[in-house]
Amino acid sequence: MKTIDTPEDLRLQVGAWRAAGERIAFVPTMGNLHAGHLTLIAEARARAPRVVASIFVNPMQFGPAEDLDAYPRTLARDRELLETAGCDLLFVPGVATVYPRGSEAQTRVEVPGLSDVLCGESRPGHFRGVATVVCKLFNMVQPDVALFGEKDFQQLLVIRRMVEDLAMPVEIVGVPTVRESDGLAMSSRNGYLSAAQRTLAPTLRRVLTTARRALLEGAAVASVEREADAALREAGLAPDYVQVRTAEDLRPATEADRDLVILAAAYLGRARLIDNLRVQLDTNAALQQTLR
């Protein structure tokens, strides 16, 4: 595996592969890798003969009170994991390379609507930072396909919309969430959890599973959201939100919607946990949902 830190060297290598007719898959990350990231690399290998990963802790997507300085940097370990997983090239640009005039002077990419709800409402500017850096990385790597985890469901939709709106020739693939044996979604921020908090963290998944069952049994969305919020609080988590939305574009669900997603974010100590569950409502009369 090659490690490259300049766009010029990156383009030379990618250009050589493309000239040889090879398809290129891309997995952007912020490092501190876990099994979920390696699943993305494995899926990338199945979709293209050449796999590029990037590690860049993007300051533009962190808020003023968030954990940019504390975010774990584990480059040596990450490099070993990627090489073992079959990555061909690791791109590790510095902040000055990605934002040569500083992030405040950087041209920005905004995806309206999708960026303003849920995590976007709680973290103003977060998805502007995500869309901007992913757009820049796509321009540098020029992949045929890029892979993202479905744990960050809103992020996945934001990137898909950006690619569609800007006519980027990149296929966006969502990869199912990888979980620990107790159901907790794998995340770099799980390392912030104490031993006691780690035992409690899978409650988020269990609450979403209960909410999904209630929707399938015909419960009203508003009551499902209220009960899920109360269950998280009773367990000791501090929910930011628990909401049922349409899976296509995160609109509040209506009576006619069948393809839904339950999304939640909750604080547990220093960690902000996020998770989601898709819900496909049956159209049979026995499972009709009344949304109020």
N, C-alpha and C positions, 0 to 999 in steps of 0.2 A: 504494500500500500504506500502510495506517495502522500506526503504532507506538503501542502502549498499554502502560502499566505498572501499571494498577490493575485489580483485579477488577471494580469498579463500572463503569468505562468499557468494559471488555471485555464485560460482560453487556448493557450498553445496545446495543452494536453487534451482538452475536450475537442478542440478542432481536429487533432490527429485521429481521435476515435471516430469522430463524425465522418472524416474523409474516408475512413475504412468501412463506412456503412454501419457502424455500431450504434445502437440505441442507448440512451443515457437516462438512468433513473437517479433521482435526487431525494435525499432525506435531510432537511434542515433541522438542527437541534441547537439547544443552548448548553449542551454538555451535561456532565454529571449523569452519565448514561446508566440505564437499567434495562431489564429484559424487554420492556415495552419498546424501547428504541431499537433493540436488536431484532425484534419482530418486524419492524419497519424495514430494516436492512435486508432481512430474509425475503420479505415480499418484494422489495426492489430487485433483488437478485433473480426472482422468478419472472420479472417483467422486462428485464433489460440485461444485456451482457456486461454493461459497465455501470457501476454504482458510485455515486459521489455523495458524501456526507459533509455537512458543515457544522462547525461549532462556533457560535458567536453569541455572547451574552449581550442582548440588545438593550442599551440604556433607554431607547425611545419608548419601550413598552412598559417601563417601570414608573410608577407614580412617585411623588416626592417622599412619601412615608413608607415606601416598599423596600424590598430586601436586595437591591442591586449589589451593594458592597458585600453583603453576606451570602449572596448566591454562590453555591459551591463550584469551585473550578478544579477539575480533576483531569487535566489534559492527558497526562501520561497514562493513566488507567483507561481513559476513554479511547486513546489511540490503540492500545492493546486489544480492547474489546472489539473495536471496529475492524481491525485487521483479522482477528480470529473469525469474525462474522462474514468476512468476504468482501469488505468495502475496498474499492480500487483506489479511491482518492479522498483525502480529508482536506477540506478547505477551512483554514483558521485565520480569517482576516482580523486585524486589529480595529479598534474603534476609529482611528484616524483614517484607515483605508475605506471603511464603509461610510463614514461621515467626515470627509476631508475638510469641510467648512464648519464642522460641529453640528450636532443634531438640531439645534435651534434654527440654523440657517438652511437645513435640509428641505428640499422639495418633498412634500408629503402626499401620501396616497390615502384617501378617505373613502370608505365604503358606507354610504349613509343607510340609515334604517337598521340593518343588521348589527352595526357597531354600537348602537346607542341603547340597547336593551340589556337586561340580565347583567353579565359581567361588565358590559360596556357602560351601564349606568353606574355601577359601583366603582369602576376604575376608569374614569374619564380619560380619553386619549390612548387607552391601552391598545385598542384594535387599530387605531391610526398607526401606532408604532409597529404593530405586527404586520399590517398590510404594506407599510413602507419598506420594512427590511426584507420581507419575502419578495416583493417586487424587485428590489435591488439584487437579491440573490438569484432570482430567476434570470435577470438580465446578465449576470456574471456567469452563471453555470450553463444557461440555455438548455435545460433538460427537456426530454420528451415527456417524462412522467415524473410527478413528485408525490410523495407519500406522507400522510399525516394521520395521527391517531384520532380515533373517534371520541376518546375521553374529552378532548377539547372540542366539543361538537360545534359550539358557536364559532370558534376560530376556523374550523373546517369550512363552515358555510361562508364566512367572510372571505376566505381565500378563493373558494369556488366562484363567488360573485365577482371578485376583483378580476380573476382570470377571464371570466365571461365578458365583463364590461370593457376590459382593455384589450380584448381579442388576442390574448396570449396563447401561443400554440403549445400549451402544456396540459397534459391530462392530469387531473387531480384525483388521487385515490385515497379514500378513507379506509383505515385498517382498524378492526375491532379492538376495543380496550383490552389490554392485558392486565390481569388481576393477580393479587396474592391468593394463597390458598383459602383465606378467610373472606375473600370477596373485595377487599380494598383495591381500588384502582391504583396501579403503579404510578408513582410521580416522584420527580426529583425532590419535591418539597416534603415528602413523607419522612425524610431524614430529620426534619425539625421536630417530629413528635417524640415525646418522652415515652418510656415503656408503658406507663399507665394510659397515656393518650393513644398509643398505637393499639392497645387492646380495645379502646372505645371507637376508634376510627371506622371500622367496618359497619357501624350503625348506619352510616350514610347510605350504603348500598342496601341494607336491609329495609330501611324506610322507603327507599325508592321502589323496591320490590313489592312492598305492601301497597304502595300507591298505585303501582301498575295493576295489581290484582283488583283493587277497588274500581279502577276505570273499566277494566274488562267485565266487571260484574254490574256495571251501569251506574256507578256513583257519579255525582256531579263534580265537575272540575273544581269549583270553588271549595267544596267540602274536602276533596282530596288534598288540595293545597294547604288548607287550614290544618287538617289532621297531620300531614307530614311535617309541617312547621312545628306544631306542638310536640310531636314525637321526638324531633331532633332536640328541641329545647329541654324536654324532660330527661333526655339521655345525657345532657351536659354539653352539647354542641351549640354554637351560636350561629343560626342560619342567616346568611345574607339574603338568599331567596330560595324558594321551592316553587317552580311554576311549570304548568303544562302548556306547551306550545305546539304549533304545527312543525313537523320535521322538515318541511321544504324551505320555509323562510322565517320561522320563529314568530309567526303571528299568534296572538291569543286564539285559542281553539274556539271554533263555532260548532253548532250542532251537526253540521254536515261533514266535519273533518274526521277522517279515519286514520290518517298517518300522523301520529303524535309523538312527542318526545317529552319526557319529564326531566327537567334540568334543575340541579341544585348546587349551591355553593354554601359552605359552612366553615366557620372558624373553629379550630381546636388548638388552643395555645397559639403558637406562632404560625401554625400551618393553616393555609386556606385551602380546604379540600373542595374539589369539584367532581361531579359525576353526572351521568345521565342514563336513562333507559328509554329505548324506543317502545312505542305501543301501537300495534296494528289492531284496530278495532274490527271485530267481525261484523259483517253486514247482516247476519242472521238476526231475526227478531229477538231471540233469546239474549243476545248480547248487545242490543241497541243501547247506545249511551244517550242520556238526556243531559245536555250541558246547560247550566243555568248561570 
